[in-house]
Amino acid sequence: MMNIYAGRIAIVGVTGYAGQELDRILATHPNFKAAGRFASKADDRSGAEAFSMERLRSFSPDAVVLATEHELSLHLVPELLQEGYRVVDMSGAFRLKEPAQYQEWYGFAHTAPQLLQEAVYGLPEFLSEQIRGAKLVANPGCYATAAVLPLIPIYNAAAIDSACTVVVDGMSGVSGAGRSPKRETHFCEVNENLSAYGVLQHRHTPEMVAQLRGATFDRFVFTPHLIPISRGILNTITLRAVERGSVLSILTETYAKSPFVRVLPAGQLPNVQSITRTNICSIGVVAKGTTAVLVSAIDNLVKGAAGQAVQNLNLMFGCEPTAGLL
């Protein structure tokens, strides 16, 4: 099939881990061309340009991808939309629909609540039609992606015992914390260590609950852990099904034709090495009676960030869904 030019893509935040990954993918993408590579901080010494709207206009991009902090995305998105650009935002600034949840979970008041209903949650496996016509796509969080892909089909099928509390234990490599230096992500703090954080208050929790039909905060517990690897997420999800053996069959049927979600045969479980530097979400299921343990693995910088952003761009510009990703 002939490669067809589809669009010019500007990256804001190209010096962060997710921004660098996006830059790498776009460099070999058959349909997109880079149109501006901007640092999100004016004092960045990487060689990327400091962002300004005037400089962005000079590149004439068709879309802008924000690999920026939540507050900066919140500031930039309204102006970018007003300028006529289509936007994929990799921060959490537009993932939730309720403005009040931002103060509770993110610690800031949302200053553009009118855009929350317009923003499309960028999960291509379930919202592809909405993404195609979207002006603003809120790229899902990495932990949330690894949790909701195995869980959405199970909730949609009403296959979870209503008295069951679904427990998600997540483990992430250090790149998930971003590139800015923090004491808790220094080598001596992380090396040969394992720690839980954000217990009962991690900001991806409301994002997960919002995507799971019938889920409630009192029947859903997510606990993230920091592990001493650079990249990758492994989620272990425990639930009780209404029928024996139903979970694996539901997932297998749902994702039979999905290019980026792989459901493993019964008893086989994924690991991080098997999906590193890919846009794959790998899912395994072990069941005993009605108790099911689901294990999902993704690369937090690809399927959890930049790769999923490219999936969304492919949909928005009519490219092959797998372009640049396989």
N, C-alpha and C positions, 0 to 999 in steps of 0.2 A: 504493500500500500504506500502511495506517495505521501511524504511528509508535507503537511500544509501549515504554513505560518498562521498562528492563531492570536498572538498577543504579545505585548511588551509589558514586562513585570518589574516593578520597582520593589526593592526590599529595604525596609526601615528596621534597623537593628541587626544588620548583617554581621556584626562582630560578636554576637552572642552565640552560644552553642547551637540553638535551633536555627538562627539566621545563617550561620556557616553551613549547616546541613542543607538548608534550602538553596543556598548559593551553589553548593556542589551538585544538587539534583538538576537545577535549572541550566547549569553549564553544559549538560549533555541532553537536555530535553529536545525532542524533535520539533516541537511546535512553538515554544516560547523563547523569547530573547530577553536578556536582562536589560533593564532601562533605569539605571540608577541604583547604586549600592550605598546605603547611608548608615552611618553610626547613629545610635539613639542618644549618645552623649557627646556634647561638643568637645570635651577634653580627651576623647578617645584618640590614641596614637597609632592605630592600626593601618592608617592610610585610607580608610573609608571616609567619605565626605560627611561633614556634619549636616544634619537634615535641615532643610528650609523649604517652605512651600514654593518659593520662587525657583529654587534650584530643581525641585521635583518637576515643575511645569516644563522646564527646559528639556527634559527627557521624554516628554509626551507619553507616559505609560498608559496602558489600557486598564491596569489593575495595580493595586498596591498591597503588598503583604506586610503586616506589622509583626515583627518579632521583638516586641517591646514590653516594658512593664505595664501592668494593668492601668495605672494612673495616666501614663503617657498615651496609651491607646485611647483611653476615655477622652483625653484632650484632643487627639488628632482626628479621630473617626468622623465627628460631625463636619469638620472643615473639609476633609477628603471627600465625603459624600456630596457636600455642597459644590465642590469643584467638579463633580461628575465622575469621579473615579469609583470603580468597583473595589471592594476591600475584603481581604481575608485577614482576620485578626487572630493571631496565635495567643494573645493574652486571654484572661478571663473576664475582661471588661464588659462583654455582651453575651455571655453564656446563659445567664439566668434571666428569667422573665419578670421577677418581682423586685422592684427597686429597693425595698426594705432589706432584702437579703444581702445586699452588698455591704451595708453597714455592719450586719451581724457576722458575715463570713469573711469579708475582705477588709473591713475596717475603714471604709470610706463611703461617703454619700455619693450616690450615682447622679451625675450632673446632666445626663442625656437620657432620661427615662423614656422619652418618646421614641427612641430608637430600639428599645429592648424588644418590642413586639415585631419590629421590622426585621431584626437580625434573625438569620436562619442558622440553627445549630448544624455545624458542618460534619455530620456523620453520614458519609456517602452510602453506606450499606442500607440505610433506612430512609434517608431524606433526599435522595438524588433529584427528584423532580423539583423540590423547593430550592435546592442549591442551584440548579441550572438557571433560574431566573432571578437569583438573589443579587442585590447590590451590596449587602453586608453579610458576610459569613463569619460566624463565631466558631473558630476551630476548637474542637473538644480538648479538654485536658488529657494529659497522658495517663494518669491513673484511671480517670473516668473512661477513656477509650478501652483500656484493658479490662474494665469491669462490666461496662454496659454491653459490649459486643457479645459476651457469653450470656448475659442475663436478659437482655431485651426479648429474645425469642421465648424464654421460659416464662417471663411475666406476661407477654402477649398471649400465650397459650393458657394462662391461668393454671399453670402446672405446679405452683408452689403452695404448700399447705398454708392456709391463712393464719394459722397460729405460730408459724415458724418465723424466727428472726434470721434474716440472711446476714451472714458474717463474711466480710471481705478483708483479708489480710494482704496488704500490698507491700512489695519490696522494690525499691528503686535504686539505680545507680546514682552517683553523686552529680552527674550532669543535670539531673532533674531539678537541682536546687539553683541552677543558673550559674553564670560566670563570675558575678560579683563576689569578692572575697567575704567569707563569713567565718567566724570562729568554729562553728559546728561542722564546717565542711573542709577545714584544714586537714592535711594529710595525717597528722598525728592524732586527730580526733576520729577520723574515719577508718584508718588502717587497722586491721585485725579487730574490728569492732562491729557491732550491730545494735541499732537503737530505734525505738519507736518515737514518733513525734506527732504533733498535731492531733493527739488522741481526742476523739469526739468533737473536734473542731476544725478538721481539715476542710479547706474551701472547695475541694472536689466533691464533698459529700452531697450538698444540695443539687449539684449538677447531675450526679448519678440518680438521685431520687426523682428528679424532674423527668428523666428519660425512661423511667421504669413504671409502666402502667400499673397503678395500684400500690406502689411502694409507699411506705410512710417512714418517717424518721424514727418512730419507736419500734419498727420492725426491720431496721437496716443499720448495720454497724460497720464502719470502715476505719481501719487502723493502718496507717502507712509506716514503713520502716526504711531507714537508710542503711544500705549495705555497701561494702568497700569494693565496688566495681564502677567503671566509668559510665556505662550506659546499659539500659535494659530495665524492664519491669516484669516482675512475676507476681501475679495475683492468685491467691488461694481462696476460693469461695465455697462456703459450706451452707447447704440448705436442705430442707426436707421436701420432697416432691409428693404430689397427691397420688402418683402411681409409680410402681416399681419400674425402673428402666426407661422412664419416659424422657428424661433429660437429654441423653445422648441422641435419641432418635429425633427429637425436636431440633437440636442443633445441626445434626447431619443434614436433615431435610432443608432447613433454612439456608444453610450456606453451601449447598451442593454446587452452585454455579458462581460462587463469589471468588474473584481472583485473589483477594487479599485476606480472607479468613479461612483457615484450614482447621477442620475438626478431625482430630486423630482417632484411629480405631479404639475400641473399648480397651481400657487398661493402660494405654500409652499416654504419657504426659510430656508436655513441652518443657524446654529449658531455655535460658536466655541466649546461650551460644547459637542455638538453632535459628534464631530470628535476628541476630545482630546485623545492623546495616541493611535491613530489608523493611519493606512496608507491610509485612505479614503480621497478623494476629493469629497465633497458634493456640488451640484450645484442646484440652484433654479432660476426660470425665472418668471418675471412679465412683461406682455406686454399690451400696450394700443395703438391700431392702429399699426403703424410700429415702434413705440418706444419700445425698450426692455431694461429692467434692469436685469442683471444677477448677482447673488450673489454666490460666491464660498467660501468655508471654508476648510482649511487644518490645520493639526498640523505642524508647521514649522520645528519641530525637527524630525518628522517621515516622512510623505509624502514629506515634504519640504527639507529633508536632509537624515537622517540615514535609514528610511524605504525605500525610493526610491533607495538608494545605495544598499540595500539588494535585492530589485526587480531586479536591474541590475546584481548583483552577481548571482542571481538565473538563469537569462538568460545566462550569460557567462559560467556557469558550468552545464547547462542542468538540473537544478532542476525544481520542480513544481513552476509555477510563484508566487503562494501564500505562498510558504514554509517560515515558520518563521514569517509570517505577519498576519495570521488570527487565 
